């Protein structure tokens, strides 16, 4: 090997020796899985370990519901913190990504379960006629359970999928929401003499259920004498009075 070639080789080796190694193999621990109530903020406190570099890191947190935020990096303690409020109940896969300025990266994951706010629910009357066209009222106690203001943060209420005809709020007993429904909006048939109805509430974003509650009521006409396979409407149409005179008919005088 001549001197010119050997000189070039020495220069290349020196250059490689002086170039910092790329930051690879960053290990990220996103923390334990979490369960929170809708309306509460989820706080992530992740840790990371970079075997090469001690600074110049950035972080990104994908929450699993489409939202992505920059995480706050503490280089001294090698931590990443971030907070988020989910708009609907469900289970979400969160991801914490830590990146070094020279291109190294690492990712950690966790699952966040968001439970709906439990609604204190009461249905009146306590006994419902399956073929009645009357009004039933659902009373919901308002509160700031789990950080959710039920008077302000709810976009829509439904009862077994049906929307109320009227909504009224009173401040009696700390605040009560009254939802008015027509009984014909539901199929109140039941195997026995009871039926459980569920109230679901969606957030203002309309993305999903954020609160829910249930109440069980008596169903008159079910149980003893209930004909299986017959709908509430059919039972109402087929029902006849055993006593008395049908409307529009006069009794015949007997001689």
Secondary structure, DSSP 8 states (H G I E B T S, - for coil): --HHHHHHHHHHHHHHHHS-------EEE--S-EEEETTS-EEEEEEEE-SS-SS-EEEEEE-SSS-EEEEEEETTTTEEEEEE--SS-EEEEEEEEEEETTS-EEEEEEEEEEE-EE--EEEESSEEETT---EEEEEEE---GGG--TTTSEEEEEETTEE-SEEEEE-GGG-EEEEEEEGGGS----SSSEEEEEEEEEETT-SSEEEEEEEEEEEET-STT--TT--HHHHHHH---SSS--TT-------
